[in-house]
Amino acid sequence: MFRSLIPSIARPLAGRRLVHISAVRRTVEPIATPEGASAAIDASPKVRAIVDKVAELTLLETSQLVDALKTKFNITESVQVVAGAGMPAGGAGDASSAAAEEKPAEKTEFKVKLEKIDAAQKAKVIREIKNLIPDMNLVAAKKFVESVPKVVKDLAPKEEAEKIKKVLEALGATVVLE
């Protein structure tokens, strides 16, 4: 039974209408296309002919066409930001967008870096580092503190990073948030 279906499935879809087959109702319905889609193309007859030819391609052929065009025109897969519907189109909106671009976005995650420690307070800093970093024993905390500058916590939320900085500075350490 299935062997007879394979040739019909494998045939290219060129020149055929795309359909939706409902498994529940066992009906075949044409896929809705936008009203006047072919008439809406405002281009030269040459471009319209190319568009019509591309519309006749199968999905595999279209994929091959895209790959060939990328190779031919040396196009990379980089994302380009284009002004969308929510973006101001010009005039007064340009001044506000320029002001927004000048102000950098506020960082929400910080790297807490231990720069140096006061030798007299070394034992207290070691104990605090042991408490701050999970799965760190006292020996590892001592080696960590002795090999400063080191990152105590990476990608810490702003509040947590400031709290760690405040605690370590109270113990006599120099801490930098990056």
C-alpha angles and dihedrals in degrees: 000000000000094000090064091054096052097073091049092049094044094053113106117259094225112135093011130110115245112242139192115225114205113213092199100050097024092225133136117227127179115245110251115251124194115272110264093000093154093045092049093069107106099195143106119288089251092057092045089053090052091048090050091050092049090050089059093056123103120242092258092049090048090052090050090049092053091049091049092050092049090052094044095050096033094240118173126206096252121141115240121200113227126187107262133201092280094055121095112258099214146295113060092006091066092064093052093046090049090052090049091051092052093056107072118226113262112255115241100183125051140188110232108213125188105216104177141338137218107253092220091056096042096113093053092048091050091053092048093049088050089054095044099049115060119230093017118132125205095264092051091047090052092051089046093053093044092054098056137183089071136145110251097187130004123209094005118169114254096254094048092046092052091047092052091047092050093049095047094045090051087058092053101264127132110232129184127197113214 
